[in-house]
Amino acid sequence: MRWRRFRAGLRQHRQHRPFRIAEPAWDAADRTRLTELAAELTAALTSPPPRQPPLAERELAVAATNLWKARRKIYRAEADTSREGRQIARYLRTIQESLDAAGVVIQDHTGTGYHAGLSLEVLAYEEDPAVTGEVVTETVRPSVYVNGQRIQMGQVLVGFPPADRPGESEHE
């Protein structure tokens, strides 16, 4: 203890007099309180954070789907450059960013290739001369994921070239 005090004093004397720091004058009660606060802080840092209540998946999926629908309507009507239209688009973008931060992913499948192994509900197959293979032509309801787990399966319409027929495969 004495050696430590001597070294601390020596370190202070290396500095210019105006920069020297006096030893704090704490009594036993102050030291006890400081020790208690340090113990509380250590306990708070080592204990796991309180678990957040689980999100109601059904309601979250409905909210995410409605956000997706609203964003599609806004972006389809891009000609609406009015102040209100831009403000609504900003609100929707902010909601999307909040959901992203919470680990919610809304996946629109429009334009992606389709094969039978995908986890999608196909509502209808449509013959479409504009496509070269099976492609999702329209997403009716998006897939919604929370922290990588699907809470809502997407519903899609699949287009296929006129030469192909749904249900028929070259490999069957």
Secondary structure by P-SEA (a helix, b strand, c coil): caaaaaaaaaaaaacccccccccccccaaaaaaaaaaaaaaaaaaacccccccccaaaaaaaaaaaaaaaaaaaaaacccccaaaaaaaaaaaaaaaaaaaabbbbbbccccccccccccccccccccccccccccccccbbbbbccccccbbbbbbbbbcccccccccccc
